[in-house]
Amino acid sequence: MVRVPFNRPFDTGKEMEYLQDALLKQTSSDGEYTKKVTGLLEDKVGQGRVLLTTSGTHALEMAAALMGLEPGDEVIMPSYTFPSTANAVMAQGARPVFADIEEDTLTLDPFDVERKITPATKGIFPVHYGGISCKMDKLREIADAHRLMVIEDAAQGVNARYQGRYLGTWGEMGCYSFHATKNYSSGEGGALVVNLDHNSVMERAKIIRQKGTNRHRFLQGEINHYSWVGWGSNYAPADLLMALLCARLEALDEITALRKATHEYYTQVLTPFLESGLNFTTIPFNCQSNYHLFYIVLPSELARKQVQRALGERGIEAVTHFVPLHLSSMGHTLGGRKGQLPVTERVSEGLLRLPLYTGMTQGEREYVAVNLLEILKKGNRTWL
Ligand SMILES: *Cc1c(COP(=O)(O)O)cnc(C)c1O
């Protein structure tokens, strides 16, 4: 039987060469490859400055710390996200407040965000789902009107754009992930993009990233030894991993094109099902995707399970995604209850992600599509 996994790692061919080179150089962090990768990312983000981190989670933690959140503060975010978005806020003693998402892009609904603003609200953490942007112009407007900070969880949004502008550069700060499941990966890794036009924010960010020390000034030759100057942690990635990431980011256009081919193929074969009301990944005209994932949303949890099982029996690994945070056991302790966020709840039950990885062959794409169509047609009456 043909087996099509959900994800499969992709090598560009340069990995071993860069890794060997990095091994010879024996740098811990902030070596040559960290500089190179920072440069590659800064070329994309315009005025933004980039600090590489050990993970997307840690980039979010740094951003929340830099916002100056205090206990009692509230931050609005989608419930349909990974726990890291909420954990970052909670680590500062602040409270995540969950808003609903829009049916067409599964990203924050600006109207629901506006409804959830209180005098305690300090920020908005939009999540760009699957490389497709939130309505950032609208969210920016709301944030500016209420003097809120915007921190983008662009973990899935590296190299994607909204109205031509890169995700991660619309907010005061943006957070990227290079986890193994993301488009451009080093196994673990992330980046914080600082768009605020303040040197002081970058200065504080560098201190937080290097264990609360001014090591960055020492590395620049500005001081003779470094010491403890404030609160911090260790968010700097090993240069070895950045060598791996360097190989992938240099091949960023190739990786994106390969994913696009699968994305477009799925779109083309599923388009006839639009009439029967099947909801699947669509890219709004003002979004430029990085083709991170491709989902379909079935009308019920039962239908989703049946389609998932039928695909599994044919060797195709399709997977669901987030458990809405407000319905998780942690979410319950924060007051989360079923019925609070109808779109989030419906989508999370019905959503199924199809296999999509960088080196996917035409044969694999066709195998997924042919089988999915067959299964969907058979279940037509109940599923669509
Ligand atoms: C992957 C992901 C994260 C976490 O990134 P890591 O690099 O795995 O820590 C956070 N938020 C979202 C939306 C993600 O998809």
The ligand as an SDF file (V2000), in Angstrom:
LIG
                    3D

 15 15  0  0  0  0  0  0  0  0999 V2000
    4.5210   26.0860   16.3490 C   0  0  0  0  0  0  0  0  0  0  0  0
    3.7420   27.1490   17.0070 C   0  0  0  0  0  0  0  0  0  0  0  0
    4.1930   27.7700   18.1870 C   0  0  0  0  0  0  0  0  0  0  0  0
    5.3940   27.2890   18.9550 C   0  0  0  0  0  0  0  0  0  0  0  0
    6.5850   27.3360   18.2470 O   0  0  0  0  0  0  0  0  0  0  0  0
    7.8240   26.4260   18.7840 P   0  0  0  0  0  0  0  0  0  0  0  0
    8.9510   26.8500   17.9050 O   0  0  0  0  0  0  0  0  0  0  0  0
    7.4200   25.0040   18.5720 O   0  0  0  0  0  0  0  0  0  0  0  0
    8.0440   26.7580   20.1990 O   0  0  0  0  0  0  0  0  0  0  0  0
    3.4640   28.8170   18.6970 C   0  0  0  0  0  0  0  0  0  0  0  0
    2.3250   29.2540   18.1040 N   0  0  0  0  0  0  0  0  0  0  0  0
    1.8410   28.6690   16.9850 C   0  0  0  0  0  0  0  0  0  0  0  0
    0.5900   29.1980   16.3610 C   0  0  0  0  0  0  0  0  0  0  0  0
    2.5240   27.5850   16.4150 C   0  0  0  0  0  0  0  0  0  0  0  0
    2.0290   27.0080   15.3160 O   0  0  0  0  0  0  0  0  0  0  0  0
  1  2  1  0
  2  3  1  0
  2 14  2  0
  3  4  1  0
  3 10  2  0
  4  5  1  0
  5  6  1  0
  6  7  2  0
  6  8  1  0
  6  9  1  0
 10 11  1  0
 11 12  2  0
 12 13  1  0
 12 14  1  0
 14 15  1  0
M  END
$$$$
